[in-house]
């Protein structure tokens, strides 16, 4: 019996020792409960910026050449020479093709010879007329003979004039035998080879010359934009920016030069045209571009990344980061959203820091753990956040006494 009591006591001490080793700090020295700080929500910060924001309307446009000419022959003949290379820039009057000039030169020589013959006959007739005029008073020549000779002089004068007209025509044909560029531009694909026979009466294209400086961009807008465009155009010349298919690459900048005088009833749109200098040849005829018609510019507009703005039952709002790294939910008015930036009409000032990412877990007054975002200016906020984070971590890790 005594031995049994001893064994029970030993077992009780062993159990107490085990509990003391496992739970000793908590059981042996009970104290006040630990205070755990609320976890800070990690967010990406940004800054509200003051920018000049263009207000524009965008439409799909097509680049059009300022001039395009299909070069054709005006005379008949065989192509004997080509003066250009495909894709070459040419000036007005530069030779492009040579048509065999020999038939035209021969016709010109013959016309000049006919004129020389008729001029000689005219001079003889004029001398006879002078003699007749001297003999007429003395009666050695009759009035009829004088009149006939005068008519003969007139006939030769007409013949000489006809000869000169023939010379002009044959000279023109000889000039046309050298086919020249009618405009400044760039040649396209050559459509005929040396040795081929062309006829002036046939509409056979030899080459196309396209003027690339300047160029047009034609685009359309919905008729609902007609009044704003007309009103803005009355205040001065409107700028048009041409962007690439990615809608990010600026190709060229031009001016609005045409608002069509009617609306297309079939599509409910109206036509516009802008002119671009295109000195760098960034625009190419037939190319599709995004045309942005700039109506005005908002000066010093407050902008934030578009994803910063949240929508709630009471409207749009953002989370502003306060100096103590807590969040303030603030209602804002969004004037417009453009190119990934929201233009804030009311509720936010330039320079204020806002939550750009992670705002779905943020609550009013909640603690924030700041992570700087691209383009953000949150050095001061980030520094305060680091201190706050360290304090929270320290309070959570201190052992309870």
DRENDO-1510 file (C-alpha; in Angstrom, 1 decimal, always signed):
<recs>
REC; n; res; u; v; w
REC; 1; UNK; +0.0; +0.0; +0.0 .
REC; 2; UNK; +2.8; +2.3; +0.9 .
REC; 3; UNK; +4.7; +1.5; -2.3 .
REC; 4; UNK; +1.6; +2.2; -4.4 .
REC; 5; UNK; +1.3; +5.7; -2.8 .
REC; 6; UNK; +4.9; +6.4; -3.7 .
REC; 7; UNK; +4.4; +5.4; -7.3 .
REC; 8; UNK; +1.3; +7.6; -7.7 .
REC; 9; UNK; +3.3; +10.6; -6.3 .
REC; 10; UNK; +6.2; +10.0; -8.7 .
REC; 11; UNK; +3.8; +9.8; -11.6 .
REC; 12; UNK; +2.1; +13.1; -10.6 .
REC; 13; UNK; +5.4; +14.8; -10.3 .
REC; 14; UNK; +6.4; +13.6; -13.8 .
REC; 15; UNK; +3.2; +14.9; -15.3 .
REC; 16; UNK; +3.6; +18.3; -13.6 .
REC; 17; UNK; +7.2; +18.5; -14.8 .
REC; 18; UNK; +6.2; +17.7; -18.4 .
REC; 19; UNK; +3.5; +20.4; -18.3 .
REC; 20; UNK; +5.9; +22.9; -16.8 .
REC; 21; UNK; +8.5; +22.2; -19.5 .
REC; 22; UNK; +5.9; +22.5; -22.3 .
REC; 23; UNK; +3.7; +25.3; -21.1 .
REC; 24; UNK; +5.9; +26.8; -18.4 .
REC; 25; UNK; +6.2; +30.4; -19.5 .
REC; 26; UNK; +2.4; +30.7; -19.9 .
REC; 27; UNK; +1.5; +28.8; -16.8 .
REC; 28; UNK; +4.2; +29.7; -14.4 .
REC; 29; UNK; +4.0; +33.5; -14.9 .
REC; 30; UNK; +0.7; +34.6; -16.1 .
REC; 31; UNK; +0.6; +38.2; -17.3 .
REC; 32; UNK; -1.5; +40.6; -19.4 .
REC; 33; UNK; -2.6; +39.4; -22.9 .
REC; 34; UNK; -0.3; +40.3; -25.9 .
REC; 35; UNK; -1.3; +43.2; -28.0 .
REC; 36; UNK; -1.1; +42.4; -31.7 .
REC; 37; UNK; -1.1; +45.3; -34.2 .
REC; 38; UNK; -3.4; +45.2; -37.2 .
REC; 39; UNK; -1.5; +44.0; -40.3 .
REC; 40; UNK; -0.7; +46.8; -42.8 .
REC; 41; UNK; -2.1; +46.3; -46.3 .
REC; 42; UNK; +0.7; +46.2; -49.0 .
REC; 43; UNK; -0.1; +48.7; -51.8 .
REC; 44; UNK; +1.5; +50.4; -54.7 .
REC; 45; UNK; +1.6; +54.2; -54.5 .
REC; 46; UNK; +1.5; +56.9; -57.1 .
REC; 47; UNK; +1.3; +60.6; -57.1 .
REC; 48; UNK; -1.3; +63.0; -58.6 .
REC; 49; UNK; +0.3; +65.1; -61.3 .
REC; 50; UNK; -0.5; +68.4; -62.9 .
REC; 51; UNK; -0.3; +68.0; -66.7 .
REC; 52; UNK; -1.5; +69.8; -69.9 .
REC; 53; UNK; -4.0; +67.3; -71.3 .
REC; 54; UNK; -5.1; +67.6; -74.9 .
REC; 55; UNK; -8.9; +67.1; -75.5 .
REC; 56; UNK; -9.3; +65.3; -78.8 .
REC; 57; UNK; -11.6; +63.2; -80.9 .
REC; 58; UNK; -10.3; +60.2; -82.7 .
REC; 59; UNK; -11.2; +58.6; -86.0 .
REC; 60; UNK; -9.8; +56.0; -88.3 .
REC; 61; UNK; -8.1; +57.8; -91.2 .
REC; 62; UNK; -6.4; +56.9; -94.5 .
REC; 63; UNK; -3.3; +58.6; -95.9 .
REC; 64; UNK; -3.8; +60.1; -99.4 .
REC; 65; UNK; -1.2; +61.4; -101.8 .
REC; 66; UNK; -1.3; +65.2; -102.4 .
REC; 67; UNK; -1.1; +64.4; -106.2 .
REC; 68; UNK; -1.0; +61.1; -108.1 .
REC; 69; UNK; -0.4; +61.2; -111.9 .
REC; 70; UNK; -0.6; +58.2; -114.3 .
REC; 71; UNK; +2.0; +59.1; -116.9 .
REC; 72; UNK; +0.9; +58.4; -120.4 .
REC; 73; UNK; +2.3; +59.0; -123.9 .
REC; 74; UNK; +0.8; +61.8; -126.0 .
REC; 75; UNK; +2.3; +60.6; -129.3 .
REC; 76; UNK; +2.8; +57.3; -131.1 .
REC; 77; UNK; +6.1; +55.6; -131.2 .
REC; 78; UNK; +8.5; +53.0; -129.8 .
REC; 79; UNK; +10.1; +53.3; -126.4 .
REC; 80; UNK; +13.8; +53.6; -126.8 .
REC; 81; UNK; +15.1; +54.6; -123.4 .
REC; 82; UNK; +14.0; +54.8; -119.7 .
REC; 83; UNK; +15.6; +57.5; -117.6 .
REC; 84; UNK; +14.6; +56.6; -114.1 .
REC; 85; UNK; +14.7; +53.8; -111.6 .
REC; 86; UNK; +11.6; +52.4; -109.9 .
REC; 87; UNK; +11.0; +54.2; -106.6 .
REC; 88; UNK; +13.2; +57.2; -107.6 .
REC; 89; UNK; +12.3; +60.7; -106.5 .
REC; 90; UNK; +11.8; +63.0; -109.5 .
REC; 91; UNK; +11.2; +66.7; -110.1 .
REC; 92; UNK; +8.7; +68.4; -112.4 .
REC; 93; UNK; +10.1; +68.2; -116.0 .
REC; 94; UNK; +12.6; +65.3; -115.3 .
REC; 95; UNK; +12.6; +62.9; -118.3 .
REC; 96; UNK; +11.1; +59.5; -117.7 .
REC; 97; UNK; +10.9; +57.8; -121.1 .
REC; 98; UNK; +12.2; +58.5; -124.6 .
REC; 99; UNK; +10.0; +57.7; -127.6 .
REC; 100; UNK; +11.9; +57.3; -130.9 .
REC; 101; UNK; +12.2; +61.0; -132.0 .
REC; 102; UNK; +13.3; +60.5; -135.6 .
REC; 103; UNK; +9.8; +60.6; -137.3 .
REC; 104; UNK; +9.0; +63.8; -135.4 .
REC; 105; UNK; +12.3; +65.4; -136.3 .
REC; 106; UNK; +11.7; +64.6; -139.9 .
REC; 107; UNK; +8.3; +66.0; -139.9 .
REC; 108; UNK; +9.7; +69.2; -138.2 .
REC; 109; UNK; +12.4; +69.5; -140.9 .
REC; 110; UNK; +9.8; +69.2; -143.6 .
REC; 111; UNK; +7.5; +71.8; -142.1 .
REC; 112; UNK; +10.4; +74.2; -141.8 .
REC; 113; UNK; +11.3; +73.6; -145.5 .
REC; 114; UNK; +7.7; +74.3; -146.6 .
REC; 115; UNK; +7.8; +77.5; -144.7 .
REC; 116; UNK; +11.0; +78.6; -146.3 .
REC; 117; UNK; +9.6; +77.9; -149.8 .
REC; 118; UNK; +6.4; +79.8; -149.1 .
REC; 119; UNK; +8.3; +82.7; -147.6 .
REC; 120; UNK; +10.4; +83.0; -150.8 .
REC; 121; UNK; +7.2; +83.0; -152.9 .
REC; 122; UNK; +5.7; +85.6; -150.5 .
REC; 123; UNK; +8.7; +87.9; -151.0 .
REC; 124; UNK; +8.5; +87.6; -154.8 .
REC; 125; UNK; +4.8; +88.4; -154.7 .
REC; 126; UNK; +5.4; +91.4; -152.5 .
REC; 127; UNK; +8.0; +92.8; -154.9 .
REC; 128; UNK; +5.6; +92.4; -157.8 .
REC; 129; UNK; +2.9; +94.1; -155.8 .
REC; 130; UNK; +5.3; +97.1; -155.2 .
REC; 131; UNK; +6.0; +97.4; -158.9 .
REC; 132; UNK; +2.3; +97.2; -159.8 .
REC; 133; UNK; +1.6; +99.9; -157.3 .
REC; 134; UNK; +4.1; +102.2; -159.0 .
REC; 135; UNK; +2.9; +101.5; -162.6 .
REC; 136; UNK; -0.8; +101.7; -161.7 .
REC; 137; UNK; -0.9; +105.6; -161.8 .
REC; 138; UNK; +0.7; +105.7; -165.2 .
REC; 139; UNK; -1.7; +103.2; -166.7 .
REC; 140; UNK; +0.9; +100.5; -167.5 .
REC; 141; UNK; -0.9; +98.2; -165.0 .
REC; 142; UNK; -4.7; +97.9; -164.6 .
REC; 143; UNK; -6.5; +97.9; -161.3 .
REC; 144; UNK; -7.5; +94.3; -161.9 .
REC; 145; UNK; -3.9; +93.1; -162.2 .
REC; 146; UNK; -3.0; +95.0; -159.1 .
REC; 147; UNK; -5.8; +93.5; -157.1 .
REC; 148; UNK; -4.9; +90.0; -158.3 .
REC; 149; UNK; -1.3; +90.5; -157.3 .
REC; 150; UNK; -2.5; +91.8; -153.9 .
REC; 151; UNK; -4.6; +88.6; -153.4 .
REC; 152; UNK; -1.6; +86.5; -154.4 .
REC; 153; UNK; +0.5; +88.2; -151.6 .
REC; 154; UNK; -2.3; +87.4; -149.1 .
REC; 155; UNK; -2.4; +83.7; -150.2 .
REC; 156; UNK; +1.4; +83.4; -149.6 .
REC; 157; UNK; +1.1; +85.1; -146.3 .
REC; 158; UNK; -1.6; +82.6; -145.2 .
REC; 159; UNK; +0.6; +79.8; -146.4 .
REC; 160; UNK; +3.5; +81.0; -144.3 .
REC; 161; UNK; +1.3; +81.2; -141.3 .
REC; 162; UNK; +0.0; +77.7; -141.9 .
REC; 163; UNK; +3.6; +76.5; -142.2 .
REC; 164; UNK; +4.5; +78.1; -138.9 .
REC; 165; UNK; +1.5; +76.3; -137.3 .
REC; 166; UNK; +2.7; +73.0; -138.7 .
REC; 167; UNK; +6.2; +73.7; -137.3 .
REC; 168; UNK; +4.7; +74.4; -133.9 .
REC; 169; UNK; +2.7; +71.1; -134.0 .
REC; 170; UNK; +5.7; +69.0; -135.1 .
REC; 171; UNK; +7.9; +70.7; -132.6 .
REC; 172; UNK; +5.4; +69.9; -129.9 .
REC; 173; UNK; +5.2; +66.3; -131.0 .
REC; 174; UNK; +9.0; +66.1; -130.9 .
REC; 175; UNK; +8.9; +67.5; -127.4 .
REC; 176; UNK; +6.3; +64.9; -126.4 .
REC; 177; UNK; +8.6; +62.2; -127.6 .
REC; 178; UNK; +10.5; +62.8; -124.3 .
REC; 179; UNK; +8.0; +61.8; -121.6 .
REC; 180; UNK; +8.6; +64.0; -118.6 .
REC; 181; UNK; +7.3; +64.0; -115.0 .
REC; 182; UNK; +4.4; +66.5; -114.6 .
REC; 183; UNK; +4.9; +66.8; -110.8 .
REC; 184; UNK; +7.5; +66.4; -108.0 .
REC; 185; UNK; +7.1; +63.0; -106.5 .
REC; 186; UNK; +8.2; +59.4; -106.4 .
REC; 187; UNK; +8.0; +56.9; -109.3 .
REC; 188; UNK; +6.2; +53.6; -108.8 .
REC; 189; UNK; +6.5; +50.4; -110.7 .
REC; 190; UNK; +7.5; +50.8; -114.4 .
REC; 191; UNK; +4.6; +49.4; -116.5 .
REC; 192; UNK; +6.3; +49.2; -119.9 .
REC; 193; UNK; +9.6; +48.1; -121.2 .
REC; 194; UNK; +12.0; +49.4; -123.8 .
REC; 195; UNK; +11.1; +48.4; -127.3 .
REC; 196; UNK; +7.3; +48.4; -126.8 .
REC; 197; UNK; +5.2; +50.6; -129.1 .
REC; 198; UNK; +2.8; +53.0; -127.5 .
REC; 199; UNK; +0.0; +55.1; -129.0 .
REC; 200; UNK; -1.1; +58.5; -127.8 .
REC; 201; UNK; -4.8; +57.6; -128.4 .
REC; 202; UNK; -4.6; +54.6; -126.0 .
REC; 203; UNK; -4.8; +55.2; -122.3 .
REC; 204; UNK; -1.7; +53.1; -121.5 .
REC; 205; UNK; -0.1; +54.0; -118.2 .
REC; 206; UNK; +3.7; +54.0; -118.4 .
REC; 207; UNK; +4.4; +54.8; -114.7 .
REC; 208; UNK; +2.6; +56.4; -111.7 .
REC; 209; UNK; +4.2; +59.4; -110.0 .
REC; 210; UNK; +3.0; +60.1; -106.5 .
REC; 211; UNK; +3.6; +63.3; -104.6 .
REC; 212; UNK; +4.6; +62.4; -101.0 .
REC; 213; UNK; +5.3; +65.9; -99.6 .
REC; 214; UNK; +2.8; +67.0; -98.4 .
REC; 215; UNK; +0.1; +64.3; -97.9 .
REC; 216; UNK; -3.5; +64.3; -96.8 .
REC; 217; UNK; -5.1; +62.2; -94.0 .
REC; 218; UNK; -8.9; +61.7; -94.6 .
REC; 219; UNK; -11.0; +60.5; -91.7 .
REC; 220; UNK; -14.6; +60.5; -90.6 .
REC; 221; UNK; -16.3; +61.4; -87.3 .
REC; 222; UNK; -19.9; +60.8; -86.0 .
REC; 223; UNK; -22.3; +63.7; -86.8 .
REC; 224; UNK; -22.7; +64.2; -83.0 .
REC; 225; UNK; -19.2; +65.7; -83.0 .
REC; 226; UNK; -19.9; +68.2; -85.8 .
REC; 227; UNK; -20.9; +71.1; -83.6 .
REC; 228; UNK; -17.9; +70.8; -81.2 .
REC; 229; UNK; -15.5; +70.6; -84.2 .
REC; 230; UNK; -17.0; +73.6; -85.9 .
REC; 231; UNK; -17.0; +75.7; -82.8 .
REC; 232; UNK; -13.4; +74.7; -82.0 .
REC; 233; UNK; -12.4; +75.4; -85.6 .
REC; 234; UNK; -13.8; +79.0; -85.4 .
REC; 235; UNK; -11.3; +79.7; -82.6 .
REC; 236; UNK; -8.3; +78.9; -84.8 .
REC; 237; UNK; -6.5; +76.3; -86.8 .
REC; 238; UNK; -6.9; +72.8; -85.3 .
REC; 239; UNK; -4.1; +70.3; -84.9 .
REC; 240; UNK; -4.4; +66.7; -86.0 .
REC; 241; UNK; -2.0; +64.0; -84.8 .
REC; 242; UNK; -1.6; +60.8; -86.8 .
REC; 243; UNK; -0.9; +57.7; -84.7 .
REC; 244; UNK; +0.1; +54.2; -85.8 .
REC; 245; UNK; -2.1; +51.1; -85.6 .
REC; 246; UNK; -0.9; +50.5; -82.0 .
REC; 247; UNK; -2.5; +53.9; -81.2 .
REC; 248; UNK; +0.7; +54.8; -79.3 .
REC; 249; UNK; +3.3; +55.7; -81.9 .
REC; 250; UNK; +3.0; +59.3; -83.1 .
REC; 251; UNK; +3.8; +59.3; -86.8 .
REC; 252; UNK; +3.3; +63.0; -87.7 .
REC; 253; UNK; +1.5; +66.2; -86.8 .
REC; 254; UNK; -0.6; +68.3; -89.2 .
REC; 255; UNK; -3.4; +70.8; -89.5 .
REC; 256; UNK; -7.1; +70.4; -90.2 .
REC; 257; UNK; -7.8; +71.8; -93.7 .
REC; 258; UNK; -11.2; +70.5; -94.6 .
REC; 259; UNK; -14.6; +70.0; -92.9 .
REC; 260; UNK; -16.9; +68.6; -95.5 .
REC; 261; UNK; -20.0; +70.6; -96.3 .
REC; 262; UNK; -22.5; +67.7; -95.7 .
REC; 263; UNK; -23.2; +64.7; -93.5 .
REC; 264; UNK; -23.3; +61.3; -95.1 .
REC; 265; UNK; -26.9; +60.3; -94.5 .
REC; 266; UNK; -26.1; +56.6; -95.0 .
REC; 267; UNK; -23.5; +56.4; -92.2 .
REC; 268; UNK; -24.3; +59.5; -90.0 .
REC; 269; UNK; -20.7; +60.7; -90.3 .
REC; 270; UNK; -19.0; +63.6; -91.8 .
REC; 271; UNK; -15.7; +63.8; -93.7 .
REC; 272; UNK; -12.6; +65.7; -92.6 .
REC; 273; UNK; -9.1; +66.1; -94.1 .
REC; 274; UNK; -5.8; +67.1; -92.6 .
REC; 275; UNK; -2.6; +68.2; -94.3 .
REC; 276; UNK; +0.8; +66.9; -93.2 .
REC; 277; UNK; +4.2; +68.2; -94.4 .
REC; 278; UNK; +5.5; +64.6; -94.2 .
REC; 279; UNK; +9.1; +65.7; -94.6 .
REC; 280; UNK; +10.3; +62.5; -92.9 .
REC; 281; UNK; +8.0; +60.3; -95.0 .
REC; 282; UNK; +6.5; +58.7; -91.9 .
REC; 283; UNK; +3.1; +58.7; -93.7 .
REC; 284; UNK; +2.5; +56.5; -96.8 .
REC; 285; UNK; -0.4; +56.8; -99.2 .
REC; 286; UNK; -3.0; +54.1; -98.5 .
REC; 287; UNK; -1.8; +53.6; -95.0 .
REC; 288; UNK; -4.4; +53.4; -92.2 .
REC; 289; UNK; -3.8; +55.7; -89.2 .
REC; 290; UNK; -5.6; +56.9; -86.1 .
REC; 291; UNK; -6.3; +60.6; -86.5 .
REC; 292; UNK; -6.7; +62.6; -83.4 .
REC; 293; UNK; -8.3; +66.0; -83.8 .
REC; 294; UNK; -7.2; +68.2; -80.9 .
REC; 295; UNK; -10.1; +70.5; -79.9 .
REC; 296; UNK; -8.5; +72.1; -76.9 .
REC; 297; UNK; -6.0; +71.6; -74.1 .
REC; 298; UNK; -6.7; +71.4; -70.3 .
REC; 299; UNK; -3.9; +73.3; -68.6 .
REC; 300; UNK; -2.5; +72.0; -65.4 .
REC; 301; UNK; -5.1; +69.3; -65.1 .
REC; 302; UNK; -4.7; +66.9; -62.1 .
REC; 303; UNK; -4.3; +63.4; -63.3 .
REC; 304; UNK; -3.8; +59.9; -61.8 .
REC; 305; UNK; -3.5; +56.5; -63.3 .
REC; 306; UNK; -7.0; +55.4; -64.4 .
REC; 307; UNK; -6.8; +52.2; -62.2 .
REC; 308; UNK; -6.5; +54.5; -59.2 .
REC; 309; UNK; -10.2; +55.5; -59.4 .
REC; 310; UNK; -12.7; +53.2; -57.8 .
REC; 311; UNK; -16.5; +53.2; -58.2 .
REC; 312; UNK; -18.9; +53.0; -55.2 .
REC; 313; UNK; -22.6; +53.5; -54.5 .
REC; 314; UNK; -21.9; +57.2; -54.1 .
REC; 315; UNK; -19.7; +57.6; -57.2 .
REC; 316; UNK; -16.0; +57.6; -57.9 .
REC; 317; UNK; -13.4; +57.7; -55.2 .
REC; 318; UNK; -9.7; +57.2; -54.6 .
REC; 319; UNK; -7.6; +56.3; -51.5 .
REC; 320; UNK; -5.3; +59.1; -50.5 .
REC; 321; UNK; -2.2; +58.1; -48.5 .
REC; 322; UNK; -1.9; +60.3; -45.5 .
REC; 323; UNK; +1.5; +61.2; -43.9 .
REC; 324; UNK; +1.0; +58.5; -41.2 .
REC; 325; UNK; +0.6; +55.8; -43.9 .
REC; 326; UNK; -3.1; +55.4; -43.4 .
REC; 327; UNK; -5.7; +55.5; -46.1 .
REC; 328; UNK; -8.3; +58.2; -46.6 .
REC; 329; UNK; -11.2; +57.4; -48.9 .
REC; 330; UNK; -12.0; +60.5; -50.8 .
REC; 331; UNK; -14.7; +61.2; -53.4 .
REC; 332; UNK; -13.6; +62.6; -56.7 .
REC; 333; UNK; -15.1; +63.8; -59.9 .
REC; 334; UNK; -13.5; +62.4; -63.1 .
REC; 335; UNK; -13.7; +64.9; -66.0 .
REC; 336; UNK; -12.3; +62.4; -68.6 .
REC; 337; UNK; -10.1; +59.4; -69.0 .
REC; 338; UNK; -7.5; +59.5; -71.7 .
REC; 339; UNK; -4.4; +57.3; -72.5 .
REC; 340; UNK; -4.6; +55.5; -69.2 .
REC; 341; UNK; -4.9; +58.7; -67.1 .
REC; 342; UNK; -7.9; +59.9; -65.3 .
REC; 343; UNK; -8.4; +63.7; -65.3 .
REC; 344; UNK; -9.7; +64.7; -61.9 .
REC; 345; UNK; -12.1; +67.6; -62.0 .
REC; 346; UNK; -12.6; +67.9; -58.2 .
REC; 347; UNK; -11.5; +66.2; -55.0 .
REC; 348; UNK; -7.7; +65.8; -55.5 .
REC; 349; UNK; -4.7; +68.2; -55.6 .
REC; 350; UNK; -1.5; +67.8; -57.5 .
REC; 351; UNK; +1.2; +66.2; -55.4 .
REC; 352; UNK; -1.0; +64.1; -53.2 .
REC; 353; UNK; -0.1; +60.4; -53.0 .
REC; 354; UNK; -2.7; +57.8; -53.9 .
REC; 355; UNK; -3.1; +54.1; -53.9 .
REC; 356; UNK; -2.6; +52.7; -57.4 .
REC; 357; UNK; -2.6; +49.0; -56.8 .
REC; 358; UNK; -4.0; +46.9; -53.9 .
REC; 359; UNK; -6.8; +49.3; -53.1 .
REC; 360; UNK; -9.4; +46.5; -53.1 .
REC; 361; UNK; -8.1; +45.4; -49.6 .
REC; 362; UNK; -7.8; +49.0; -48.3 .
REC; 363; UNK; -10.3; +50.4; -45.8 .
REC; 364; UNK; -10.9; +53.9; -44.5 .
REC; 365; UNK; -8.2; +54.7; -41.9 .
REC; 366; UNK; -6.4; +51.4; -42.5 .
REC; 367; UNK; -2.7; +51.0; -42.2 .
REC; 368; UNK; -0.7; +50.8; -45.5 .
REC; 369; UNK; +2.6; +49.2; -46.4 .
REC; 370; UNK; +3.8; +51.3; -49.3 .
REC; 371; UNK; +5.5; +49.9; -52.4 .
REC; 372; UNK; +6.7; +52.5; -54.8 .
REC; 373; UNK; +5.2; +52.2; -58.3 .
REC; 374; UNK; +6.6; +53.1; -61.7 .
REC; 375; UNK; +6.8; +56.8; -62.0 .
REC; 376; UNK; +5.7; +57.4; -58.5 .
REC; 377; UNK; +7.2; +60.0; -56.2 .
REC; 378; UNK; +6.7; +58.4; -52.8 .
REC; 379; UNK; +10.1; +58.7; -51.1 .
REC; 380; UNK; +8.7; +60.5; -48.0 .
REC; 381; UNK; +5.7; +58.3; -47.8 .
REC; 382; UNK; +7.9; +55.1; -48.2 .
REC; 383; UNK; +10.2; +56.3; -45.5 .
REC; 384; UNK; +7.4; +56.7; -43.1 .
REC; 385; UNK; +6.0; +53.4; -44.1 .
REC; 386; UNK; +9.3; +51.6; -43.3 .
REC; 387; UNK; +9.3; +53.0; -39.8 .
REC; 388; UNK; +5.7; +52.1; -39.2 .
REC; 389; UNK; +6.3; +48.6; -40.5 .
REC; 390; UNK; +9.3; +48.1; -38.2 .
REC; 391; UNK; +7.3; +49.3; -35.2 .
REC; 392; UNK; +4.4; +46.9; -36.0 .
REC; 393; UNK; +6.9; +44.0; -36.5 .
REC; 394; UNK; +8.7; +44.8; -33.3 .
REC; 395; UNK; +5.5; +44.9; -31.2 .
REC; 396; UNK; +4.4; +41.6; -32.6 .
REC; 397; UNK; +7.6; +39.9; -31.9 .
REC; 398; UNK; +8.3; +41.1; -28.4 .
REC; 399; UNK; +7.9; +38.3; -25.8 .
REC; 400; UNK; +5.1; +38.7; -23.3 .
REC; 401; UNK; +6.3; +39.3; -19.7 .
</recs>
